[in-house]
Amino acid sequence: MEDLSLHLLDILQNSIGADAKKIEIEITDSKKENLLRLKISDDGKGMSEEMLKRVHDPFFSTKGKKTGLGIPLLRQSAMECDGEFSIESMPDKGCTISATFRKDHIDRKPLGDLGSTIVAAILACPECHIRLLFRRISEEGKEDIFLFDTEEIKRELEDIPITSPGVLKFIKDLLSQLKES
């Protein structure tokens, strides 16, 4: 995958496929720690211990396919950049995936187009509650926070569907402004 937003899209599709109704995404871009962190949590079906053991295998999939490359490729991308990867899950309790990347590593992929990724997730599951917290930390430790929440947007829209073309364009343009420092 060319950028991290495509990895994120794959994980979001997994969450939606696991019947998640609430998906929380945290992205931390820390110059101070020289790290980029992704954390995706959902309230979907979750995974058994057996499934957790097999989820890193690219030839394992729960979707009836012969391969399941999303999680193994995200893990590989993190490890190639002196990062870390973890996955926690319990049946009926959801799943949390975390990946950390060293920002200045030559092999680290760019963050990519968050706007298109979130719009694709909204289109796939308009009833889902998607919350994105984007945290930027300067070398001095100054923290800037951006919060995007589909429930807040739906309240403001009242009778206008979140999947309306104008709304989706606004969301895409708004989130596409989120870039790494």
C-alpha positions in Angstrom: 0.0 0.0 0.0 1.3 3.4 -1.0 0.3 5.3 2.2 -0.9 4.8 5.7 -4.4 6.1 5.0 -5.0 3.0 2.7 -4.0 0.8 5.7 -6.4 2.7 7.8 -9.2 2.2 5.2 -8.6 -1.5 5.2 -8.8 -1.7 9.0 -12.0 0.5 8.9 -13.5 -2.0 6.4 -12.7 -4.8 8.8 -14.4 -2.9 11.6 -17.5 -2.3 9.5 -17.5 -6.0 8.4 -17.4 -7.0 12.1 -20.6 -5.0 12.6 -19.0 -2.2 14.5 -21.3 0.8 15.1 -18.7 2.9 16.8 -15.2 3.4 15.4 -12.6 5.6 17.1 -9.4 6.6 15.2 -6.5 8.3 17.0 -3.6 9.7 15.0 -0.7 11.2 16.9 2.0 13.1 14.9 4.7 13.8 17.4 7.8 15.7 16.4 8.9 15.6 20.0 9.0 11.8 20.1 9.8 11.4 16.4 6.7 9.0 16.1 3.5 8.7 14.2 0.9 6.6 15.9 -2.3 5.1 14.6 -4.9 3.6 16.9 -8.2 2.2 15.7 -10.8 0.9 18.2 -14.2 -0.5 17.4 -17.2 -2.1 19.2 -17.6 -4.9 16.6 -17.7 -8.7 17.0 -14.1 -8.9 18.1 -11.9 -12.0 17.7 -11.3 -15.1 19.6 -7.8 -16.0 20.9 -7.5 -18.5 18.1 -8.3 -15.9 15.5 -5.9 -13.4 17.1 -3.1 -16.0 16.7 -3.9 -16.4 13.0 -4.6 -12.8 12.1 -0.9 -12.0 11.3 -0.9 -14.8 8.7 -1.4 -13.4 5.2 -3.1 -16.6 4.1 -5.8 -16.3 6.7 -9.0 -14.5 6.1 -12.5 -14.5 7.7 -14.0 -13.1 4.5 -14.0 -16.2 2.4 -10.9 -15.1 0.5 -7.7 -17.0 0.3 -5.7 -14.1 1.7 -6.1 -11.5 4.4 -3.3 -9.0 3.8 -4.5 -5.9 5.6 -3.3 -6.5 9.1 -0.1 -8.3 8.1 0.8 -5.4 5.7 0.1 -2.8 8.4 2.2 -4.7 10.9 5.0 -5.1 8.3 4.9 -1.3 7.6 5.3 -0.5 11.3 8.1 -3.0 11.9 10.0 -1.8 8.8 10.1 1.7 10.4 11.4 0.7 13.8 7.9 0.9 15.1 5.5 -1.3 17.0 2.2 -3.1 16.3 -0.4 -4.5 18.6 -3.9 -5.9 18.3 -6.2 -6.5 21.2 -9.6 -8.1 20.9 -12.2 -10.2 22.7 -15.4 -11.8 21.3 -18.3 -9.3 21.4 -16.1 -6.6 22.9 -14.5 -5.2 19.7 -11.0 -4.7 18.6 -8.1 -2.2 19.0 -5.2 -2.1 16.6 -2.2 0.2 17.2 0.7 0.9 15.0 3.7 3.2 15.6 6.2 4.4 13.1 9.4 6.3 13.5 8.7 9.5 11.6 12.1 10.0 10.1 12.6 6.5 9.0 13.4 6.3 5.3 10.9 3.5 4.7 7.9 5.2 6.5 5.0 5.7 4.2 3.3 9.1 4.2 0.0 9.5 6.0 -1.9 10.0 2.8 -5.4 11.3 2.1 -7.4 11.0 5.3 -10.3 12.9 3.8 -11.0 10.2 1.1 -10.5 7.4 3.7 -13.0 8.8 6.1 -15.5 9.6 3.3 -15.2 6.0 2.1 -15.9 4.7 5.6 -19.0 7.0 5.9 -20.3 5.7 2.6 -19.8 2.1 3.6 -21.5 2.6 7.0 -23.5 5.9 7.2 -25.1 4.8 10.4 -21.7 4.2 12.1 -20.4 6.7 14.7 -16.9 7.5 13.4 -14.7 9.7 15.6 -11.2 10.9 14.5 -8.8 12.5 17.0 -5.8 14.0 15.3 -3.1 15.1 17.7 0.0 17.1 16.6 2.8 17.6 19.1 5.7 20.0 18.3 9.3 19.5 19.2 8.7 21.7 22.3 5.7 19.6 23.4 3.0 22.0 22.3 -0.1 20.0 21.4 -2.7 20.8 18.8 -5.9 18.7 18.6 -8.4 18.3 15.9 -11.6 16.3 16.5 -14.0 15.0 13.9 -17.2 13.2 15.0 -19.9 12.0 12.6 -22.5 12.2 15.4 -21.8 15.9 15.9 -22.1 16.5 12.2 -25.4 14.6 11.9 -26.8 16.7 14.7 -25.9 19.9 12.9 -27.2 18.6 9.6 -30.6 17.7 11.1 -32.6 16.3 8.1 -29.7 16.4 5.6 -28.1 12.9 5.2 -24.4 12.7 5.9 -24.0 10.9 2.6 -25.2 14.0 0.6 -22.6 14.9 -2.0 -22.1 18.4 -0.7 -21.6 17.1 2.9 -19.2 14.5 1.7 -17.2 17.0 -0.3 -17.0 19.3 2.8 -15.8 16.4 5.0 -13.2 15.3 2.4 -11.9 18.8 2.0 -11.8 19.4 5.8 -10.0 16.2 6.6 -7.7 16.4 3.6 -6.1 19.5 5.3 -4.8 17.2 8.1 -1.2 16.7 7.1 1.9 15.5 9.0 4.2 18.0 10.4 
